């Protein structure tokens, strides 16, 4: 459906609304109001027109077909489906082609142009209904159609309020002339329809009551006259007085006199249901008033209705026209004779239809008058507002182009006041726009000056950016060169530390050999004959001077070997491939503690580990080396005046997992807290062993793993070493997992 302002977004709820409206259309016809036999006030087209307006012609035709199916058993013919389905087709076609969206106006066109001619054609020439019946049906459908279209139009006024609940993407506003038109039509038409329905529902009852009274009166007159003029005195056994009817040949005259001017038939019937005499029946014939139908009792005192059976579609209205009402009562006095009266309903229906047609003509005349007045009045009221909306559309741009002089006028004081307010607002805006124009020209001059300044500043900024880019490229080149130099330096350190170990091994070996040679020489010199002075001098050289010198040489060699070993480990650290995995830190710390259990017990230290250590991503060998060095330093630099206590815990951070190794050792002075990370730096070189490489290796490993390490310490209290390791593999080190 492509109607501006009323577009539908199909969803589950909108489909449920469609199903509900289709069901409501059928229910509206099923629970129709019966005015009299064959004439019903149908409400189904209300929901059908709503479906046409909301869901389009196709669904409207489906809803019309479903709603009109009930008219087949209701009226006894299928032809009502044609004009009831034609209504949504015609209205939907005009909604699609026309500019207006007034379904009441379009429905008012449908019935006189299409619907009424169809009703006349089928009622008069296909089903052969009387002229009065056809006219009554035409006018009834016409009034019903306009009334239901009015109700549907009023409902559409409130549907936008509930549209979001059912997935309907509809405009929340309606044109004011539609609203005025609908209200005026509703104020006049709905009360007249209600009065007509109330009067019509009791009209048939009143005529039936009149006919029943005529039947009773006719029976009383016939019974009295028959007993009076045809009785023969007789005496029953036992002496009771009675009478016997005697056929004298004047019976038909009696019946004709009793009927008078009434359009009825009277028959005198014997005990065998043979006609003795009748106004329209032959004597001797079998009395059977319902030869073409079956009698149906309509009153408890014995009045029956006989409607003819048909073999073709005939409206219930026409069948009621052909119906007769019968009452048969015995004459009494012990005689088997009875009297029957037959009244046709046709004269009463004609009178009923004349009254109904008059009411419909009054309603239709009033409807046409109100329709024209509503169109004229709604146009006169809404036209000034519509022209005002056109004049004020894009008002600022129009005021910049021209002065507005063609303002609308209205006879309604409120609307005229609104137009006057817009005039005043337009004048004020025009003056303000002139001021703005002057200010704008002044601003343009300042903007031009400022633009020149910004252009010059931008050029300088561009030059600075270009210089910065050149600097960044130079920096990147220097970083690449620095990386190359670092790799070369690592290679040199590795080669130097590796190659220098060979001479040290030779010096160490020859030193041992020299010491052994000194022992052999001492033994040989002991066998030689020398004086005491020479002997003392030789012993001093061989037993004190040379061993002491060899001791110095050996300790220097061992220290040099230790330093070269540290350099070799440091150089190998940058060449070792990393294997990232999720580490169970509690298990890892437990293994480290187990490896230094002897040192812990011998020093009386206590190591406390938190019940839960958060896992991290890292290389198990490298992480083990970090925490081994930290625990080893805690044992080395413990305080002598208190037992060592080391606590290890963890904390989850956004950037990773932070581990803390806290001890109560001697602490680190503030001026030494940056130097301890330098290579070969030791806090107390004379009091502790080591090469001063542990913390250097720990920081280097933390950097390679994408983490950090730092210390917080207070002399005499203790130290806290913090290690932050990632929870995911650092992008910069992903290539290290392959051994690059």
C-alpha positions in Angstrom: 0.0 0.0 0.0 1.6 3.2 -1.1 -0.4 6.0 0.5 1.5 9.0 1.8 1.3 9.4 5.6 -0.4 6.0 6.0 2.3 3.5 5.3 2.2 0.1 6.9 5.1 -1.8 8.3 4.0 -5.4 8.3 4.8 -7.3 11.5 3.3 -10.0 13.7 1.1 -7.5 15.5 -0.2 -5.8 12.3 -1.1 -9.2 10.9 -3.1 -9.9 14.1 -4.9 -6.6 13.7 -5.7 -7.6 10.1 -7.2 -10.9 11.2 -9.1 -9.2 14.0 -10.6 -6.7 11.5 -11.6 -9.5 9.1 -13.3 -11.4 12.0 -15.0 -8.1 13.1 -16.4 -7.7 9.6 -18.0 -11.1 9.7 -19.2 -10.6 13.2 -20.7 -7.2 12.3 -23.0 -9.0 9.7 -23.6 -12.0 11.9 -24.9 -9.8 14.7 -26.8 -7.5 12.5 -29.9 -5.6 13.7 -33.2 -6.9 12.3 -35.5 -4.1 11.3 -38.1 -6.4 10.0 -38.2 -9.7 8.1 -35.8 -9.5 5.2 -34.4 -6.1 6.1 -31.3 -6.0 8.4 -28.9 -3.2 9.4 -25.5 -4.7 8.6 -22.3 -3.4 10.4 -19.7 -5.5 8.6 -18.6 -2.9 6.1 -17.2 -0.8 9.0 -14.3 -3.2 9.5 -14.0 -3.9 5.8 -13.5 -0.1 5.1 -10.9 0.0 7.8 -9.0 -2.9 6.2 -9.2 -1.1 2.8 -7.8 2.1 4.4 -5.0 0.4 6.3 -4.0 -2.7 4.3 -5.1 -1.9 0.7 -7.6 -3.1 -1.9 -6.6 -6.8 -2.0 -7.0 -7.4 1.8 -10.2 -5.2 1.6 -11.7 -7.5 -1.0 -10.9 -10.5 1.2 -12.5 -8.9 4.2 -15.5 -7.9 2.2 -15.9 -11.4 0.8 -15.6 -13.0 4.3 -18.1 -10.4 5.9 -20.7 -10.8 3.1 -20.8 -14.6 3.2 -23.2 -14.5 6.1 -25.8 -12.6 4.0 -26.4 -15.8 1.9 -28.1 -17.7 4.8 -29.4 -14.5 6.2 -31.3 -13.3 3.1 -31.7 -16.5 1.2 -29.7 -15.4 -1.9 -26.0 -14.9 -2.8 -26.3 -11.7 -4.8 -25.6 -9.3 -1.9 -22.0 -10.5 -2.0 -21.6 -8.6 -5.3 -22.4 -5.1 -4.2 -20.9 -5.6 -0.7 -17.6 -6.7 -2.3 -17.8 -3.9 -4.9 -17.9 -1.3 -2.1 -14.2 -2.0 -0.9 -13.0 -2.2 -4.6 -14.6 1.1 -5.5 -13.5 3.0 -2.4 -10.0 1.4 -2.5 -9.6 2.4 -6.1 -10.5 6.0 -5.4 -8.1 6.0 -2.4 -5.3 5.0 -4.6 -6.1 7.3 -7.5 -7.6 10.4 -5.7 -5.9 13.1 -3.8 -8.3 13.0 -0.8 -8.4 10.3 1.8 -12.0 10.7 2.8 -13.6 7.2 2.7 -17.0 8.7 3.7 -17.0 10.9 0.6 -16.0 8.0 -1.7 -18.6 5.7 -0.2 -21.2 8.4 -0.8 -20.3 8.2 -4.5 -20.3 4.4 -4.7 -23.9 3.7 -3.6 -25.8 6.0 -6.0 -23.4 5.3 -8.9 -22.7 1.6 -8.6 -24.3 0.0 -5.5 -27.9 1.1 -5.9 -28.1 0.2 -9.7 -26.8 -3.3 -8.8 -29.4 -3.8 -6.1 -32.2 -2.7 -8.5 -30.9 -5.0 -11.3 -30.7 -8.1 -9.2 -33.8 -7.5 -7.0 -36.1 -6.5 -9.8 -35.0 -8.5 -12.8 -33.1 -11.5 -11.4 -35.1 -12.3 -8.3 -38.4 -10.6 -9.4 -39.0 -8.7 -6.1 -41.8 -6.2 -6.0 -41.1 -2.5 -6.7 -41.6 -1.5 -3.1 -39.4 -4.3 -1.9 -36.7 -3.4 -4.4 -36.8 0.3 -3.5 -36.7 -0.4 0.2 -33.6 -2.7 -0.3 -31.9 0.0 -2.4 -32.4 2.7 0.1 -31.5 0.5 3.1 -28.2 -0.6 1.6 -27.5 3.1 0.7 -28.1 4.3 4.2 -26.2 1.4 5.8 -23.2 2.0 3.5 -23.0 5.8 4.3 -23.5 5.2 8.1 -20.8 2.5 8.3 -18.4 4.7 6.2 -19.0 7.5 8.7 -18.3 5.2 11.7 -15.1 3.9 9.9 -13.9 7.4 9.2 -14.4 8.4 12.8 -12.5 5.3 14.0 -9.6 6.2 11.6 -9.3 9.5 13.4 -8.2 7.7 16.6 -6.2 4.8 15.1 -2.9 6.8 14.8 -2.9 6.9 18.6 -2.7 3.1 18.9 -0.8 2.6 15.6 2.7 2.0 17.3 1.2 -0.8 19.4 0.4 -2.8 16.2 3.4 -1.9 14.1 1.6 0.7 11.9 3.8 3.4 10.6 1.1 6.1 10.3 1.0 9.9 10.5 -0.3 11.1 13.9 -2.2 14.0 12.3 -5.2 14.3 10.0 -6.4 17.3 7.9 -8.7 19.6 9.8 -11.3 19.6 7.0 -11.6 15.8 7.4 -12.1 16.2 11.1 -14.8 18.9 10.7 -16.5 17.0 7.9 -16.7 13.8 10.0 -18.0 15.6 13.1 -20.7 17.4 11.3 -21.9 14.3 9.6 -21.8 12.3 12.8 -23.8 15.0 14.8 -26.7 14.9 12.3 -26.6 11.4 10.7 -26.1 9.1 13.6 -29.1 10.4 15.7 -31.4 10.1 12.7 -30.2 6.6 12.0 -30.7 5.6 15.6 -34.3 6.9 15.5 -35.0 5.1 12.3 -33.7 1.8 13.7 -35.7 2.1 16.8 -38.9 2.9 14.8 -38.2 0.2 12.2 -37.6 -2.5 14.8 -41.2 -2.1 16.2 -43.0 -1.3 12.9 -43.4 -5.0 11.7 -44.6 -5.9 15.2 -47.2 -3.3 15.1 -48.5 -4.4 11.7 -48.5 -8.0 12.8 -50.5 -7.1 15.9 -53.0 -5.3 13.7 -53.3 -8.4 11.5 -53.7 -10.8 14.4 -56.5 -8.6 15.8 -58.2 -8.7 12.4 -58.0 -12.5 12.3 -59.5 -12.7 15.8 -62.3 -10.3 14.9 -63.1 -12.2 11.7 -63.3 -15.5 13.5 -65.6 -14.1 16.1 -68.0 -12.7 13.6 -68.0 -15.8 11.4 -68.5 -18.2 14.3 -71.4 -16.1 15.7 -73.1 -15.7 12.3 -72.7 -19.4 11.4 -74.1 -20.6 14.7 -76.9 -18.2 14.6 -78.1 -18.9 11.0 -77.2 -22.5 10.5 -78.0 -24.2 13.8 -80.9 -26.8 14.2 -82.1 -27.5 17.8 -81.6 -31.0 19.0 -81.8 -32.9 22.2 -79.0 -35.2 23.3 -79.6 -38.4 25.2 -80.0 -37.3 28.8 -82.1 -34.3 27.9 -79.3 -31.7 27.3 -80.1 -29.0 24.7 -77.7 -28.8 21.7 -77.8 -27.9 18.0 -76.7 -29.4 14.7 -75.4 -27.5 11.7 -77.5 -27.8 8.7 -76.2 -27.2 5.2 -78.7 -24.8 3.6 -76.7 -23.4 0.6 -76.3 -19.9 2.1 -73.0 -20.6 3.9 -70.8 -18.8 1.3 -73.0 -15.7 1.6 -72.6 -15.8 5.3 -68.8 -16.0 4.9 -68.7 -13.2 2.3 -70.7 -10.9 4.6 -68.5 -11.7 7.5 -65.3 -10.9 5.5 -66.5 -7.5 4.3 -63.8 -5.5 2.7 -60.9 -7.3 4.4 -58.4 -9.0 2.1 -58.7 -12.4 3.6 -60.1 -15.9 2.9 -62.6 -17.6 5.2 -63.6 -21.3 4.9 -66.1 -23.4 6.8 -64.7 -26.9 7.3 -66.3 -30.2 8.4 -64.8 -32.9 10.6 -63.0 -34.6 7.6 -61.2 -31.3 6.6 -63.4 -30.9 3.6 -64.5 -27.4 2.7 -68.2 -26.9 3.3 -68.1 -23.3 2.0 -65.5 -20.7 1.5 -64.9 -17.2 0.1 -62.3 -18.5 -2.3 -62.5 -22.3 -2.0 -64.7 -24.8 -3.8 -67.0 -26.9 -1.6 -65.8 -30.5 -1.1 -62.1 -29.7 -1.6 -59.6 -30.7 1.0 -58.6 -27.7 3.2 -54.8 -27.4 2.8 -53.6 -23.7 2.9 -49.9 -24.6 2.9 -49.7 -26.7 -0.2 -46.3 -25.1 -1.2 -44.8 -24.8 2.2 -45.0 -25.9 5.8 -46.9 -24.1 8.6 -45.1 -22.5 11.4 -46.8 -21.5 14.6 -46.2 -17.9 15.5 -48.7 -17.5 18.4 -49.9 -19.8 21.1 -53.6 -19.4 20.3 -53.2 -21.2 17.1 -52.0 -18.7 14.5 -49.7 -20.2 11.9 -47.5 -18.6 9.2 -47.2 -20.3 5.9 -44.3 -19.2 3.7 -44.0 -20.8 0.2 -41.1 -23.1 -0.5 -38.9 -21.9 -3.5 -36.5 -23.7 -5.8 -34.5 -20.6 -6.7 -32.8 -17.7 -4.8 -35.6 -15.5 -3.5 -35.0 -12.8 -0.9 -36.6 -13.4 2.5 -38.3 -10.1 2.0 -40.2 -11.4 -1.1 -41.0 -14.7 0.7 -42.5 -12.8 3.6 -44.5 -10.8 1.0 -46.0 -14.1 -0.3 -46.7 -15.5 3.2 -50.2 -16.1 4.7 -51.2 -16.3 8.3 -53.9 -18.9 9.3 -56.0 -19.6 12.3 -58.6 -22.4 12.5 -61.0 -22.7 15.5 -64.0 -25.1 16.1 -67.5 -23.8 16.0 -68.3 -25.3 19.4 -71.5 -26.7 20.7 -70.4 -30.3 20.1 -70.3 -29.9 16.3 -67.2 -31.2 14.3 -67.3 -28.1 12.1 -64.6 -25.4 12.3 -63.8 -22.1 10.8 -60.5 -21.1 9.2 -59.3 -17.6 8.3 -56.3 -16.9 6.0 -54.8 -13.4 5.9 -52.0 -12.6 3.4 -49.2 -10.5 4.7 -48.7 -8.6 1.4 -51.0 -5.6 2.2 -49.4 -5.1 5.6 -45.9 -5.4 4.1 -46.7 -2.8 1.5 -47.8 -0.5 4.2 -44.7 -1.3 6.2 -42.4 -0.8 3.3 -44.0 2.6 2.5 -43.3 3.7 6.0 -39.8 2.4 5.8 -39.1 4.1 2.5 -40.4 7.4 3.8 -38.0 7.1 6.8 -35.1 6.2 4.5 -35.8 9.0 2.1 -35.9 11.5 5.0 -32.6 10.1 6.3 -31.0 10.2 2.8 -32.3 13.7 2.1 -31.0 14.8 5.4 -27.7 13.0 4.6 -27.3 14.6 1.2 -28.1 18.0 2.7 -25.6 17.6 5.6 -23.0 16.1 3.2 -23.1 19.3 1.0 -23.2 21.5 4.0 -20.3 19.6 5.7 -18.2 19.8 2.6 -18.9 23.5 2.2 -18.5 24.4 5.9 -15.4 22.3 6.4 -13.8 23.8 3.3 -14.6 27.4 4.4 -13.2 26.7 7.9 -10.1 24.8 6.8 -9.2 26.7 3.6 -7.8 29.7 5.5 -5.7 27.4 7.7 -4.5 25.5 4.6 -3.5 28.7 2.8 -1.8 30.0 6.0 0.2 26.7 6.2 1.2 27.2 2.5 2.2 30.9 3.1 4.2 30.1 6.2 6.0 27.0 4.8 9.7 27.7 4.7 8.9 31.2 6.1 12.5 32.4 6.7 13.6 31.8 3.1 10.4 33.4 1.7 11.0 36.5 3.8 14.5 36.7 2.5 13.2 36.6 -1.1 10.1 38.8 -0.9 7.6 40.5 1.3 4.4 38.4 1.9 1.3 40.4 1.1 -1.3 37.8 0.2 -2.4 36.7 3.7 -5.6 34.6 4.0 -8.8 35.8 5.8 -11.3 34.0 7.9 -14.7 34.7 9.4 -13.7 32.7 12.5 -12.3 35.1 15.0 -9.7 32.6 16.5 -8.4 31.7 13.0 -8.3 35.4 12.0 -6.4 36.2 15.2 -3.9 33.4 14.4 -3.4 34.9 10.9 -2.8 38.3 12.5 -0.2 36.8 14.8 1.6 35.3 11.9 1.6 38.7 10.2 3.2 40.3 13.2 5.7 37.5 13.5 6.6 37.8 9.8 7.2 41.6 10.1 9.4 41.0 13.2 11.3 38.2 11.4 11.8 40.4 8.3 13.3 43.2 10.5 15.5 40.7 12.3 16.6 39.2 9.0 17.7 42.7 7.8 19.7 43.1 11.0 21.1 39.7 10.5 22.0 40.5 6.8 24.0 43.6 7.9 25.6 41.6 10.7 26.4 38.9 8.3 28.1 41.3 5.9 30.2 42.6 8.8 31.0 39.1 9.9 32.0 38.1 6.4 34.7 40.8 6.4 36.0 39.6 9.8 35.7 36.0 8.6 37.8 36.8 5.5 40.5 38.4 7.7 40.4 35.5 10.1 40.4 33.0 7.2 43.6 34.7 6.0 45.2 34.3 9.4 44.1 30.7 9.7 45.4 30.0 6.2 48.8 31.4 7.1 48.7 29.4 10.4 47.6 26.4 8.5 50.6 26.7 6.1 52.9 27.0 9.1 51.3 24.0 10.7 51.7 22.1 7.4 55.4 23.0 7.4 55.7 21.8 11.0 53.8 18.6 10.2 56.1 18.0 7.2 59.2 18.7 9.4 57.7 16.4 12.1 57.2 13.7 9.5 60.8 14.1 8.4 61.9 13.9 12.0 59.7 10.8 12.6 61.2 9.1 9.5 64.7 10.0 10.8 63.7 8.7 14.2 62.3 5.5 12.7 65.6 5.1 10.8 67.6 5.7 14.0 65.4 3.2 15.8 66.0 0.6 13.1 69.7 1.4 13.2 69.7 1.2 17.0 68.0 -2.2 16.8 70.7 -3.4 14.4 73.4 -2.0 16.7 71.8 -3.8 19.7 71.7 -7.0 17.7 75.3 -6.5 16.7 76.2 -5.7 20.3 74.4 -8.8 21.6 76.4 -10.8 19.0 79.6 -9.1 20.1 78.9 -9.8 23.7 78.0 -13.3 23.0 81.1 -13.9 20.9 83.3 -12.0 23.4 81.9 -13.9 26.4 82.2 -17.2 24.6 85.7 -16.6 23.2 87.2 -15.1 26.4 86.3 -18.3 28.3 89.0 -20.3 26.4 92.0 -18.1 27.5 90.6 -18.1 31.1 90.4 -21.9 31.0 94.1 -22.0 29.8 95.2 -19.6 32.5 93.3 -21.5 35.1 94.8 -24.8 33.9 98.4 -23.5 33.8 97.9 -21.9 37.3 97.1 -25.3 38.7 100.0 -26.8 36.9 102.3 -24.1 38.2 101.0 -24.8 41.8 101.8 -28.5 41.3 105.2 -27.6 39.9 105.9 -25.4 42.9 105.1 -28.4 45.2 107.6 -30.6 43.2 110.2 -27.9 43.3 109.8 -27.6 47.0 110.5 -31.3 47.4 113.6 -31.1 45.2 115.0 -28.1 47.0 114.5 -29.9 50.3 117.0 -32.5 49.1 119.7 -30.0 48.1 122.3 -28.8 50.6 121.9 -25.1 51.2 122.6 -22.8 54.0 119.9 -21.7 56.3 119.5 -18.3 54.7 119.1 -19.7 51.3 116.8 -22.4 52.6 114.6 -19.8 54.3 114.5 -17.6 51.2 113.5 -20.5 49.0 110.9 -21.7 51.4 109.4 -18.2 51.6 109.2 -18.0 47.8 107.9 -21.6 47.3 105.5 -21.8 50.2 104.2 -18.3 50.6 104.8 -15.9 47.8 104.0 -18.2 44.8 100.9 -19.9 46.5 99.6 -16.5 47.5 100.0 -15.1 44.0 98.4 -18.2 42.5 95.4 -17.7 44.9 94.9 -14.2 43.6 95.1 -15.4 40.1 92.6 -18.2 40.7 90.1 -15.9 42.4 90.3 -13.4 39.6 89.9 -16.1 37.0 86.8 -17.4 38.8 85.3 -13.9 39.1 86.1 -13.2 35.4 84.4 -16.6 34.5 81.3 -15.6 36.5 81.1 -12.3 34.8 81.5 -13.8 31.4 78.8 -16.4 32.2 76.4 -13.6 33.2 77.1 -11.8 29.9 76.5 -15.0 28.0 73.2 -15.6 29.7 72.2 -11.9 29.0 73.0 -12.2 25.3 71.3 -15.6 25.0 68.1 -14.1 26.6 67.4 -11.9 23.5 68.0 -14.9 21.2 65.7 -17.4 23.0 62.3 -18.1 21.4 59.2 -17.5 23.6 56.5 -20.1 24.0 53.3 -18.3 25.3 50.8 -20.4 27.3 48.4 -19.9 30.1 50.4 -20.4 33.3 49.2 -21.9 36.6 51.1 -19.4 38.8 50.4 -21.2 42.0 52.0 -24.4 40.7 54.9 -22.4 39.2 55.6 -20.5 42.5 55.3 -23.8 44.4 58.0 -25.4 42.2 60.3 -22.4 42.7 59.8 -22.6 46.5 60.6 -26.3 46.4 63.9 -25.6 44.6 65.1 -23.3 47.4 63.6 -25.2 50.3 67.1 -25.8 51.9 68.0 -22.0 51.8 64.6 -21.2 53.3 64.9 -23.6 56.1 68.5 -22.8 56.9 67.8 -19.1 57.2 64.5 -19.6 59.1 62.6 -17.7 56.5 58.8 -18.0 55.9 57.2 -17.8 52.4 53.5 -17.1 52.2 51.5 -17.6 49.0 48.0 -16.3 48.5 45.3 -19.0 48.3 44.6 -18.0 44.6 47.0 -16.6 42.1 45.5 -15.3 38.9 46.8 -17.1 35.7 48.7 -15.2 33.0 50.0 -15.7 29.5 53.8 -16.1 29.3 56.8 -18.4 28.8 57.0 -20.7 31.8 60.9 -20.8 31.8 61.2 -17.0 31.6 58.5 -16.3 34.2 60.2 -18.9 36.5 63.5 -17.1 36.1 61.8 -13.7 37.1 60.3 -15.0 40.4 63.4 -17.2 41.2 65.6 -14.1 41.1 63.1 -12.1 43.2 62.9 -14.9 45.8 66.7 -15.4 45.8 67.3 -11.6 46.4 64.8 -11.7 49.3 66.9 -14.5 50.9 70.2 -12.7 50.2 69.1 -9.3 51.5 67.2 -10.4 54.7 67.5 -8.4 57.9 69.6 -9.9 60.7 67.4 -8.7 63.5 64.1 -10.5 62.4 63.0 -13.6 60.6 62.4 -13.2 56.9 58.8 -13.3 55.8 58.0 -13.2 52.1 54.4 -12.8 50.8 53.3 -13.5 47.2 49.9 -12.4 45.9 48.1 -11.2 42.7 45.5 -8.7 41.5 43.5 -8.5 38.2 43.9 -5.2 36.3 42.6 -4.0 32.9 46.1 -4.2 31.4 46.9 -7.6 32.8 47.7 -9.4 36.1 49.8 -7.7 38.7 51.9 -10.0 41.0 53.5 -8.7 44.2 56.6 -10.2 46.0 56.8 -8.5 49.4 59.5 -9.1 52.0 60.6 -7.5 55.3 64.3 -7.4 54.4 66.8 -4.6 54.7 65.0 -2.5 52.1 66.5 -0.4 49.3 67.5 3.3 49.6 65.5 5.6 47.3 68.7 6.7 45.4 69.5 3.0 44.7 66.0 1.9 43.5 66.8 2.9 39.9 70.4 1.6 39.9 69.5 -1.9 41.0 68.2 -2.7 37.4 71.6 -1.9 35.9 73.9 -4.7 34.8 76.5 -5.9 37.4 75.1 -3.5 40.1 74.8 -5.0 43.6 73.4 -3.3 46.7 76.1 -4.6 49.1 78.9 -6.0 47.0 81.1 -7.0 50.0 78.3 -8.7 52.0 76.5 -10.8 49.4 77.4 -13.1 46.6 76.3 -12.8 43.0 77.1 -11.0 39.8 74.4 -8.3 39.9 72.5 -9.7 36.9 69.3 -11.0 38.5 67.2 -7.9 38.4 68.6 -6.9 35.0 67.5 -10.2 33.6 64.1 -9.9 35.3 63.4 -6.5 33.7 64.6 -7.7 30.3 62.3 -10.8 30.5 59.3 -8.7 31.6 59.8 -6.4 28.7 60.0 -9.3 26.2 56.8 -10.8 27.7 54.9 -7.5 27.2 54.9 -6.7 30.9 56.6 -4.4 33.4 58.5 -4.7 36.8 59.2 -2.1 39.4 60.0 -1.8 43.1 58.6 0.1 46.1 60.9 0.0 49.1 61.7 1.6 52.4 65.1 1.0 54.2 64.8 -1.0 57.3 61.1 -2.0 56.6 61.3 -4.1 53.4 60.6 -4.1 49.7 57.6 -4.9 47.3 58.5 -6.0 43.8 55.5 -5.7 41.4 55.4 -7.7 38.2 52.6 -7.1 35.6 52.2 -9.8 33.0 49.6 -9.9 30.1 46.4 -12.0 29.9 46.7 -12.1 26.1 49.7 -12.5 23.8 51.3 -9.1 23.1 51.1 -8.2 19.4 54.6 -7.0 19.3 55.9 -10.4 20.5 53.6 -12.8 18.5 56.5 -13.6 16.2 58.6 -14.7 19.2 56.4 -17.7 19.7 57.8 -19.1 16.4 61.4 -18.7 17.5 62.0 -15.6 15.4 
